[in-house]
Amino acid sequence: MCNNMSWSPSYPILVSSKRRHRSKQSKVQIYRLSRKRCEEEDVKKDMELMNLKLYLENRSIIEENEKLRKRANLLHQENLALMSELQNKFPHLDRFSTTLLVLLQKH
């Protein structure tokens, strides 16, 4: 939070009621501007913090995605090797039949 809300005039305040009224009005306007500025700074800091959190979460998701992509690639390679081995065992079967045979053996 911003704590620089104090205000002191650098000019003498005249005794006339009009002047005093303007001075009070001026103090209120300056206080409101200072308060608004502090609120804007707080919002900016909150946005920066949220942005940092989202960035770190995004990096984490990207890293996990890379790991899963590598794992999927390894499984695909293993699947191709097993399919090749199966086709070598049963050369008379086409690829569709080999896949069907594997599925039937699982049940």
Secondary structure, DSSP 8 states (H G I E B T S, - for coil): ---------SS---SSHHHHHHHHHHHHHHHHHHHHHHHHHHHHHHHHHHHHHHHHHHHHHHHHHHHHHHHHHHHHHHHHHHHHHHHHH-TTS-HHHHHHHHHHHH-
